[in-house]
Amino acid sequence: MSTVICPECEAEITPDAGTEVGEIIVCSDCGVDLEVISVDPAAVQLAPMEQEDWGE
């Protein structure tokens, strides 16, 4: 998988070989969670925030 650009801080990130669509990776510069949306070409987006159910 080729290098991607973090949409939050614009750092270059090189995901590990074998990274798959839907996987969450972490930007090594700013620490934001990124979801892999494509591997060819490589693309990421900010991962959706997990919603708390507050016991409902």
C-alpha positions as CSV (number, residue, x, y, z in Angstrom):
1,M,0.0,0.0,0.0
2,S,1.4,3.4,-0.9
3,T,1.7,6.5,1.2
4,V,-1.5,8.4,2.2
5,I,-1.9,12.0,3.5
6,C,-3.6,12.5,6.9
7,P,-6.7,14.7,6.4
8,E,-6.2,16.2,9.8
9,C,-2.5,17.3,9.8
10,E,-1.4,16.5,6.3
11,A,1.4,14.1,7.5
12,E,2.5,11.4,5.1
13,I,1.6,7.9,6.5
14,T,2.7,4.6,5.1
15,P,0.2,1.9,6.2
16,D,1.6,-1.6,7.0
17,A,1.6,-4.2,4.2
18,G,-1.6,-6.2,4.3
19,T,-3.7,-3.2,5.5
20,E,-7.3,-3.8,4.3
21,V,-10.3,-1.6,3.6
22,G,-12.3,-0.8,6.7
23,E,-9.2,-1.1,9.0
24,I,-8.5,1.8,11.4
25,I,-4.9,3.2,11.4
26,V,-3.5,5.9,13.6
27,C,-1.7,9.0,12.3
28,S,1.8,8.9,13.9
29,D,2.0,12.7,13.9
30,C,-1.3,13.9,15.4
31,G,-2.8,10.6,16.7
32,V,-6.1,10.8,14.9
33,D,-7.9,7.6,13.9
34,L,-8.2,7.1,10.2
35,E,-10.3,4.5,8.3
36,V,-8.8,2.9,5.2
37,I,-11.4,3.4,2.4
38,S,-9.3,2.2,-0.5
39,V,-6.1,0.3,-1.0
40,D,-5.6,0.8,-4.7
41,P,-5.2,3.7,-4.9
42,A,-4.6,4.1,-1.2
43,A,-7.0,6.5,0.6
44,V,-8.1,7.2,4.1
45,Q,-10.7,9.3,5.8
46,L,-11.3,10.4,9.4
47,A,-12.7,7.4,11.3
48,P,-16.3,7.8,12.5
49,M,-16.5,8.6,16.2
50,E,-18.0,5.8,18.3
51,Q,-21.3,6.8,19.9
52,E,-21.8,6.3,23.6
53,D,-25.2,4.6,24.3
54,W,-25.2,5.9,27.9
55,G,-26.8,2.6,29.1
56,E,-29.9,3.0,26.9
